[in-house]
């Protein structure tokens, strides 16, 4: 089965949609947590509750953004590491294959004479 190109606009659109849906779920979870937190503080006035919910949700979203940035940075680092390892392994494999073929041809020529 053919793998889709990373530059495929359909795949790019699906990644964007996935990111959007993920982020909307993250925002909804932040609001839900803020509401649950404020529910444990019944003495808050309506304005205080509203302000606290907004601040809690904002802090939660900021933490999520920071976590996503760290994860994205680590993914980029890992990709670079794995690509470097792959290239190294590829060079070693090609060198080993050429060396083996050269040895086999040399032995074959020596045995022919």
C-alpha beads as a LAMMPS data file, in Angstrom:
LAMMPS data file: protein, C-alpha beads

113 atoms
112 bonds

1 atom types
1 bond types

-500.0 500.0 xlo xhi
-500.0 500.0 ylo yhi
-500.0 500.0 zlo zhi

Masses

1 110.0

Atoms # bond

1 1 1 0.000 0.000 0.000
2 1 1 1.330 3.442 -0.890
3 1 1 2.051 5.806 1.974
4 1 1 0.609 9.296 1.568
5 1 1 3.107 12.056 0.931
6 1 1 3.756 14.344 3.918
7 1 1 2.981 17.239 1.565
8 1 1 -0.412 15.756 0.633
9 1 1 -2.990 18.548 1.123
10 1 1 -5.629 16.058 2.272
11 1 1 -3.303 14.702 4.977
12 1 1 -2.390 18.253 5.961
13 1 1 -6.051 19.159 6.231
14 1 1 -6.760 16.091 8.344
15 1 1 -3.858 16.969 10.654
16 1 1 -5.217 20.508 11.012
17 1 1 -8.693 19.193 11.759
18 1 1 -7.295 16.745 14.289
19 1 1 -5.342 19.551 15.987
20 1 1 -8.390 21.795 16.043
21 1 1 -10.595 19.097 17.561
22 1 1 -7.920 18.240 20.111
23 1 1 -7.588 21.876 21.133
24 1 1 -11.353 22.359 21.405
25 1 1 -11.513 19.313 23.690
26 1 1 -8.648 20.787 25.739
27 1 1 -10.514 24.096 26.102
28 1 1 -13.722 22.316 27.106
29 1 1 -11.827 20.267 29.703
30 1 1 -10.231 23.440 31.105
31 1 1 -13.659 25.067 31.468
32 1 1 -15.066 21.915 33.063
33 1 1 -12.215 21.787 35.589
34 1 1 -12.629 25.490 36.358
35 1 1 -16.333 25.023 37.017
36 1 1 -15.698 21.969 39.216
37 1 1 -13.057 23.902 41.172
38 1 1 -15.395 26.851 41.758
39 1 1 -18.223 24.503 42.756
40 1 1 -16.118 23.621 45.820
41 1 1 -16.091 27.298 46.813
42 1 1 -19.767 28.115 47.476
43 1 1 -18.998 31.409 49.234
44 1 1 -17.831 33.102 46.037
45 1 1 -19.977 35.862 44.621
46 1 1 -21.107 35.514 41.019
47 1 1 -18.463 37.977 39.811
48 1 1 -15.727 36.317 41.879
49 1 1 -16.744 32.924 40.571
50 1 1 -16.722 34.162 37.002
51 1 1 -13.275 35.762 37.429
52 1 1 -11.851 32.693 39.138
53 1 1 -13.253 30.355 36.470
54 1 1 -11.726 32.510 33.743
55 1 1 -8.348 32.680 35.473
56 1 1 -8.313 28.951 36.268
57 1 1 -9.237 28.033 32.697
58 1 1 -6.618 30.468 31.312
59 1 1 -3.900 28.992 33.565
60 1 1 -4.932 25.458 32.584
61 1 1 -4.811 26.345 28.879
62 1 1 -1.397 27.987 29.319
63 1 1 -0.112 24.797 30.961
64 1 1 -1.527 22.726 28.093
65 1 1 0.159 25.004 25.523
66 1 1 3.489 24.673 27.314
67 1 1 3.131 20.880 27.454
68 1 1 2.264 20.699 23.759
69 1 1 5.281 22.858 22.883
70 1 1 7.569 20.596 24.936
71 1 1 6.119 17.509 23.257
72 1 1 6.439 19.036 19.784
73 1 1 10.036 20.061 20.480
74 1 1 10.865 16.567 21.724
75 1 1 9.231 15.013 18.646
76 1 1 11.396 17.217 16.443
77 1 1 14.505 16.189 18.395
78 1 1 13.606 12.504 18.160
79 1 1 12.925 12.756 14.456
80 1 1 16.348 14.301 13.870
81 1 1 17.996 11.605 16.015
82 1 1 16.212 8.776 14.221
83 1 1 16.949 10.235 10.800
84 1 1 20.647 10.510 11.708
85 1 1 20.648 6.914 12.975
86 1 1 18.882 5.737 9.839
87 1 1 21.396 7.486 7.595
88 1 1 24.290 6.009 9.585
89 1 1 22.782 2.517 9.409
90 1 1 22.117 2.949 5.705
91 1 1 25.730 3.966 5.019
92 1 1 27.005 1.031 7.059
93 1 1 24.703 -1.391 5.235
94 1 1 25.737 -0.107 1.811
95 1 1 29.427 -0.250 2.781
96 1 1 29.043 -3.776 4.146
97 1 1 27.150 -4.896 1.052
98 1 1 29.750 -3.416 -1.298
99 1 1 32.592 -4.858 0.763
100 1 1 31.007 -8.306 0.810
101 1 1 30.316 -8.205 -2.921
102 1 1 33.895 -7.098 -3.560
103 1 1 35.268 -9.964 -1.441
104 1 1 33.040 -12.504 -3.164
105 1 1 34.076 -11.270 -6.610
106 1 1 37.749 -11.324 -5.627
107 1 1 37.495 -14.883 -4.302
108 1 1 35.569 -15.948 -7.386
109 1 1 38.206 -14.469 -9.692
110 1 1 40.983 -16.123 -7.715
111 1 1 39.221 -19.498 -7.883
112 1 1 38.621 -19.152 -11.626
113 1 1 42.327 -18.903 -12.361

Bonds

1 1 1 2
2 1 2 3
3 1 3 4
4 1 4 5
5 1 5 6
6 1 6 7
7 1 7 8
8 1 8 9
9 1 9 10
10 1 10 11
11 1 11 12
12 1 12 13
13 1 13 14
14 1 14 15
15 1 15 16
16 1 16 17
17 1 17 18
18 1 18 19
19 1 19 20
20 1 20 21
21 1 21 22
22 1 22 23
23 1 23 24
24 1 24 25
25 1 25 26
26 1 26 27
27 1 27 28
28 1 28 29
29 1 29 30
30 1 30 31
31 1 31 32
32 1 32 33
33 1 33 34
34 1 34 35
35 1 35 36
36 1 36 37
37 1 37 38
38 1 38 39
39 1 39 40
40 1 40 41
41 1 41 42
42 1 42 43
43 1 43 44
44 1 44 45
45 1 45 46
46 1 46 47
47 1 47 48
48 1 48 49
49 1 49 50
50 1 50 51
51 1 51 52
52 1 52 53
53 1 53 54
54 1 54 55
55 1 55 56
56 1 56 57
57 1 57 58
58 1 58 59
59 1 59 60
60 1 60 61
61 1 61 62
62 1 62 63
63 1 63 64
64 1 64 65
65 1 65 66
66 1 66 67
67 1 67 68
68 1 68 69
69 1 69 70
70 1 70 71
71 1 71 72
72 1 72 73
73 1 73 74
74 1 74 75
75 1 75 76
76 1 76 77
77 1 77 78
78 1 78 79
79 1 79 80
80 1 80 81
81 1 81 82
82 1 82 83
83 1 83 84
84 1 84 85
85 1 85 86
86 1 86 87
87 1 87 88
88 1 88 89
89 1 89 90
90 1 90 91
91 1 91 92
92 1 92 93
93 1 93 94
94 1 94 95
95 1 95 96
96 1 96 97
97 1 97 98
98 1 98 99
99 1 99 100
100 1 100 101
101 1 101 102
102 1 102 103
103 1 103 104
104 1 104 105
105 1 105 106
106 1 106 107
107 1 107 108
108 1 108 109
109 1 109 110
110 1 110 111
111 1 111 112
112 1 112 113
